[in-house]
Amino acid sequence: MSDSPSHNPYAAPTSDLLQPDARETPSVEQALARSYDFSIGELLSESWSKVKGTKGIIIGGFLLFYAVMFVATLIFGGIFGIFGIFGVISENPFAALIGELLISLLASALAYPFMAGINMVGIRRAADQPLSFNEIFSHFGRTVPLVITALVMMALIYIGMILLLIPGLYLAVAYLLAIPLVVERGLSPWQALETSRKAISQHWFKVFGLFLLLSLILMLSAIPLGIGLIWSIPLLTVAMGVLYRTIFGVLPVSR
């Protein structure tokens, strides 16, 4: 009789989703070269099972994210006002629209270190790694590449939306994992954007379907006074983490 584990009738069944300790974490190149797949139902089921213990960290992180965006918007608006920029462009509606868009882009980009921390909470939960609220503040050392990634990503998506809706929609989905790739794998902004795009493009429609369903869950959960968001926002965050782990694996926590 063979002693091989593959012939062990008592071996536990394995999930179709890549488990964090099932094999050595692949490099980015290996992750792109290998084939991956996932079931939307199984991914959501696993994500829901991992939501417990994350709600406080993730909701707190999102509150910080939007607070920073709000304050940054006020600051940039004040700076533009001090230098009289709004007075110059207010006479031109198109220039005013561009000015408001620029302020929104800058404010959003400066808040992305917090978003990176939220993403990493979801990824660490997906990999069953220790969680801490300090994770939200742990990635300011990569603020410059994160801001560049966010600005390039948003600019390309906006251009795609303005010129033709389909390219913008394609990039909005394809770039979903760019921010965590900058943090978790230390990629440059363009490397992260292209790596995310190449990986998600392998199953773009399935990823689109996953986040379309998650968006529907978010909208429905917001109906009863937004109470359901306490569960649906962490579900979205952990689901993104499980998707990231399924595609790229997760590096062990450095000690």
N, C-alpha and C positions, 0 to 999 in steps of 0.2 A: 504493500500500500504506500502511495506517495505521501511524503511529509509536507508537500508544498501547501502554503496557506490557501492557494486558489482552490484546493480540493477539500478544504475543511468544511464539513457540512454545518458546523456551528458558527461559522464566520458571520458577523453582522452584515446586513445588506448595506450597500453603499449608495449614496444619493447621486443623482445625475449632476448636481452642482458640485463644483470643485471644493473640497473641504480644506481648511487652512493648513492642517498638518498631514494631509494625505500624501504629499510628495514635496520635494524640495521646491522652494519658491522659484519660478522661472525668471529669467531675465526678460527685459522688455522685448528684445528680439525674439526670444523663444516663445513668449506669449503671443506675439503677432504671427509667428510662423505656425504654431499649433492650431488645431481647430477647436473651437469651443461651442457650446450650445447650452440652452437653458429652457426650462418650461416657465412661463409666466406664472402659472398657478403655484408651482412648487417654490419659485423664488418668493412670491408674496407670502406663502404659508410660512416659510422659514423666517422671513423678515418679521412677520407678526409675532412669531415665537420669541424673537430676540428684542422686541420693543421694551419689555419690562426692564426697568433699571436705567433706561436712557432718557426718559421723558424730561426730567428736570434739567439735565445737562443740555439737551438739544433745544428745548423751548427757551431756556436761559440764553443759549448761544444765539438763537434767532432774534431775541429781543435786543441783545447787544448789537447784532448786525444792523438792524433797522435803526437803532438809536444812533449809531455811528454814521449811517447814511444820512439821517435827518440833520445831525449837527454839521456834517461836512457840506451838505447842500446849503445850509444857512451861511456857513463860512465862505464858500465859493461865491454865493450870491452877493454877500457883503463886499468881497474883494472886487468883484465885477462892478458893483455899484460905486465903490470908492474911486475907482479909476475912470468912472464915467462911461464904461463900455456899454452898459445897457442904454444909456442916453443916446449913444451913437446908433446902436442897432435897432432901437425901438421903432424908428421910422420905417424900417424895412421888416415886414412880417416874416419873410423867409430867414433873414439874419437873426431875428429874435428866436425863431424856432431852433436854429442851429445853436444859438447861445444856451438856450435851456437844455438842449440835448447834450451839449458839452458839459454843463454843470452836472447833469444826471450821470454821465459817463464817469467823470472824475470822482464824484461822491461814491458811486457804486464800486469803483476800482479800489478806493482807499479802504473800503469795508471788507475787501476780499480776504485779508488774513483771518478775519473772524469766520468767514464762510469756509475757508480751508480747514480751520479747526473743527467746524461742524461736520464737514465731510469726513475728516479723520476719525471723529467719534463713531460715525456710522461704519467706517471701514474696520476699526478696531473691534466694534461689537460683532461685525460679521465674521471676524477671525477669532472671536472669543479671547481677545486680549484685554488687559486691564483698562478700565475707563476712569477718567478724572476730568473734572470741570476745567482744570488747568490746561487741558488739551486745546481749549478754545483760544488760549493766549500763547500757545507754544510755537507759532509759526511766523512771528514778526521778523525773524531773521531772513525770511524769504519774501519780504514785502515787495521789493523791487521786481523780481521775476513774476510774482503773483499779480502785481498791478499791471505790468506789461502784458501778461497773458490775458487778464480780464479786458484791458483796453482793446487789444487786437481782436479778441474773440467777439466782443460786443460790436466793434466797428464792422467786422466781416459779416456778422449776422444782420446788422442793420442795413448794410449795403445790399445784401442778398434779399432782404425783405422789400427794400425800396425798388430795386431793379426788377426782380421777379420773386414772387412769394416762395416758390418751391426751393430755390437755392438757400434762402434764408432759413426755411424750415429744416432743410437737410442739415445745415451747419449747426443749428440750435440743438439738434439731437446728437449730432456727431461729436460735438465738443463737450458733452456732458461730463466727461471724466478728465478733462484737461487740468483743472485746478488741483485735484488730488494727485495727479501724476507729477506736478511740480513739487509737491510736498513729499509724497511717499516715496517717489523714485528719484527726486532731485533733477528732473529734466528741465531743459531750457524752455522758455515760452513756446517757441515754434515747434520744438521736438514734442512737447506735451500736446499741443493742438493737433499735430499730424498723427501722433501715436493714438490719441483718442479717436480721431476721425477714421483711421485705418482699422482699428479694432471694432468700433461700433458699426462701421459700414459692412462688416461681415454678416451682421444680423440687424440691419438698420430698422426694418419694418417691425421686427419683434421688440426691439428696444423702444421704438416709437409707440407701439401698442402698450407696452408696460407702463410708460410714463403718461400716456393718455388715460389709462385706467387709474393710475395714481392721482392724476389731476382731477378726474371725476370724483374719486373718493374724497379728495380735499374739498372740492366744492360742496358736496353733499354734507360733509362733516361740519362745514361752516354755517349751515342753515340754522341749527338750534343754538343761536347766540354764540356760535364759534366754539362751543365747548368741545365738540368732537375733534377740533384741531389739536388738542392735547395728545391725542393718540395718532391722528393721521399724519401730522408733521414728522414725528419720530419714525413712523412707518416709512414715509418717503425717504428719509435720511438713511435708515438702515437698509432699505431696498437698494439704494444707490451703492451702499457699501457691499452688499452681497453681490451685486452685479460687477463691481470693481474686482472683488475677490475671485469671482468666477472667471473673469477674463485674465487678470494679471497675477493673481495670488497676492499675498500680503507678506512683506518682510517682517521678520521677528522684531519685537521691541528692543531697541538698544538699551543696555543697562550700564 
